Amino acid sequence: MEKNTEKPGRKELDVWIKKQLDAAVRKLMKEGVVDSLIVEAKPSWVLPFQILIGKIRAQAQSNDFEWFICGEVPTDYVAATAASTPRETAKHFALKWQLAAARHEEKMAQDQTETTGETQQVDSSRQLIGHAEALYELVEIDGLWLTQSNS
């Protein structure tokens, strides 16, 4: 019996993209980012099977959209005014996550009490820093962004 060693193809990538979009839309609607039952979400840049950066808006809003990121990173969003390209958006998230983790660690250091819950929070903070650093490294690779879409 032969083992299938083929790389995932376009069909698998399309399934992954749809799954990521659906999950991000559900989360962002739950968080109140868009408050419409009819939502448009589309990918703007994809690192296959790892990261998707896209745009989301209520269907009635013709120009008002939010950037979002999802995949193997935390699902997060930012106003369209924060960035004009997917690459700038990725850089924004990397910096946002670094600052959030640093503030969290500083607050925990001031509290000076160590409990199981706080240990988990430290791990979560370190994981966020890891995501931020990895995302920033991707931002620095010009070749990844040559085919980015602004739409």
C-alpha positions as CSV (number, residue, x, y, z in Angstrom):
1,M,0.0,0.0,0.0
2,E,1.5,3.3,-1.1
3,K,1.5,6.3,1.2
4,N,0.1,9.5,-0.3
5,T,2.9,12.0,-0.1
6,E,1.5,14.6,-2.4
7,K,1.4,18.2,-1.3
8,P,-2.0,19.6,-0.6
9,G,-3.5,21.1,-3.8
10,R,-5.7,24.0,-4.6
11,K,-8.8,22.2,-3.6
12,E,-7.5,21.5,-0.1
13,L,-6.3,25.1,0.2
14,D,-9.8,26.4,-0.9
15,V,-11.4,24.2,1.8
16,W,-8.9,25.5,4.4
17,I,-9.6,29.1,3.3
18,K,-13.3,28.6,3.6
19,K,-13.0,27.0,7.0
20,Q,-10.9,29.9,8.3
21,L,-13.2,32.5,6.8
22,D,-16.3,30.8,8.4
23,A,-14.6,30.5,11.8
24,A,-13.3,34.1,11.7
25,V,-16.8,35.5,10.7
26,R,-18.5,33.6,13.5
27,K,-16.0,34.9,16.1
28,L,-16.0,38.4,14.8
29,M,-19.8,38.5,14.7
30,K,-19.9,37.1,18.3
31,E,-17.5,39.9,19.4
32,G,-19.7,42.5,17.7
33,V,-17.2,43.6,15.1
34,V,-20.0,43.4,12.5
35,D,-23.6,43.6,13.7
36,S,-25.3,42.4,10.5
37,L,-26.8,39.1,9.7
38,I,-25.4,39.4,6.2
39,V,-21.6,39.7,6.2
40,E,-19.0,39.8,3.4
41,A,-15.6,38.4,4.2
42,K,-12.9,37.8,1.7
43,P,-9.2,36.8,1.9
44,S,-6.7,39.4,0.9
45,W,-3.5,37.4,1.6
46,V,-2.9,33.8,2.5
47,L,0.2,31.9,3.7
48,P,-1.2,28.5,2.8
49,F,-2.5,26.4,5.8
50,Q,-1.1,28.9,8.3
51,I,-2.3,32.5,8.1
52,L,-5.1,34.3,6.4
53,I,-5.5,38.1,6.3
54,G,-8.8,39.3,5.0
55,K,-11.5,41.9,5.1
56,I,-14.9,41.8,6.7
57,R,-17.8,44.1,6.6
58,A,-21.6,44.2,6.9
59,Q,-23.1,43.9,3.4
60,A,-24.9,47.3,3.8
61,Q,-21.5,49.1,4.4
62,S,-20.0,49.7,1.0
63,N,-16.6,51.0,2.1
64,D,-16.4,50.4,5.8
65,F,-14.5,47.2,6.5
66,E,-12.2,45.7,9.2
67,W,-9.0,43.8,8.5
68,F,-8.8,40.5,10.2
69,I,-6.2,37.8,10.7
70,C,-6.9,34.1,11.5
71,G,-5.4,30.6,11.0
72,E,-2.6,29.3,13.2
73,V,-2.6,32.7,15.0
74,P,-5.1,34.3,17.2
75,T,-8.1,35.6,15.3
76,D,-8.0,39.4,15.6
77,Y,-9.2,42.5,13.8
78,V,-8.4,46.1,13.3
79,A,-10.1,49.0,11.5
80,A,-9.3,49.5,7.8
81,T,-7.8,52.9,8.6
82,A,-4.9,51.2,10.5
83,A,-3.4,49.7,7.4
84,S,-3.7,49.9,3.6
85,T,-2.3,46.6,2.6
86,P,-2.2,43.0,4.0
87,R,1.5,43.4,4.8
88,E,0.9,46.6,6.8
89,T,-2.0,44.8,8.5
90,A,0.3,41.9,9.5
91,K,2.9,44.3,10.8
92,H,0.2,46.1,12.8
93,F,-1.0,42.8,14.4
94,A,2.6,41.8,15.2
95,L,3.2,45.1,17.1
96,K,-0.3,45.0,18.7
97,W,0.4,41.5,20.1
98,Q,3.8,42.4,21.3
99,L,2.5,45.4,23.2
100,A,-0.5,43.4,24.6
101,A,1.8,40.6,25.9
102,A,4.3,43.1,27.4
103,R,1.5,45.0,29.2
104,H,0.1,41.7,30.5
105,E,3.5,40.5,31.7
106,E,4.1,43.9,33.4
107,K,0.8,43.7,35.2
108,M,1.5,40.2,36.4
109,A,4.9,41.2,37.6
110,Q,3.4,44.0,39.7
111,D,0.8,41.5,41.2
112,Q,3.7,39.2,42.4
113,T,1.4,36.3,43.1
114,E,1.9,33.0,41.4
115,T,-1.1,30.7,40.9
116,T,-2.0,28.1,38.4
117,G,-4.2,30.5,36.5
118,E,-1.4,33.1,36.4
119,T,1.0,30.4,35.1
120,Q,-1.4,29.7,32.3
121,Q,-1.6,33.5,31.6
122,V,2.2,33.7,31.4
123,D,2.2,30.8,29.0
124,S,-0.5,32.5,26.9
125,S,1.4,35.8,27.0
126,R,4.6,34.0,25.8
127,Q,2.6,32.3,23.1
128,L,1.3,35.6,21.9
129,I,4.8,37.0,21.8
130,G,5.8,34.0,19.7
131,H,3.0,34.6,17.3
132,A,4.0,38.3,17.1
133,E,7.6,37.6,16.4
134,A,6.9,34.9,13.8
135,L,4.4,37.2,12.1
136,Y,6.9,40.1,12.1
137,E,9.5,37.9,10.5
138,L,7.1,37.1,7.7
139,V,6.5,40.8,7.2
140,E,10.2,41.3,6.6
141,I,10.2,38.7,3.7
142,D,9.5,40.8,0.6
143,G,8.8,37.8,-1.7
144,L,5.8,36.7,0.4
145,W,4.0,40.0,-0.3
146,L,4.6,40.6,-4.0
147,T,1.2,39.3,-5.0
148,Q,-0.7,40.9,-2.1
149,S,-4.1,42.3,-2.8
150,N,-5.4,45.6,-1.5
151,S,-9.0,44.7,-2.3
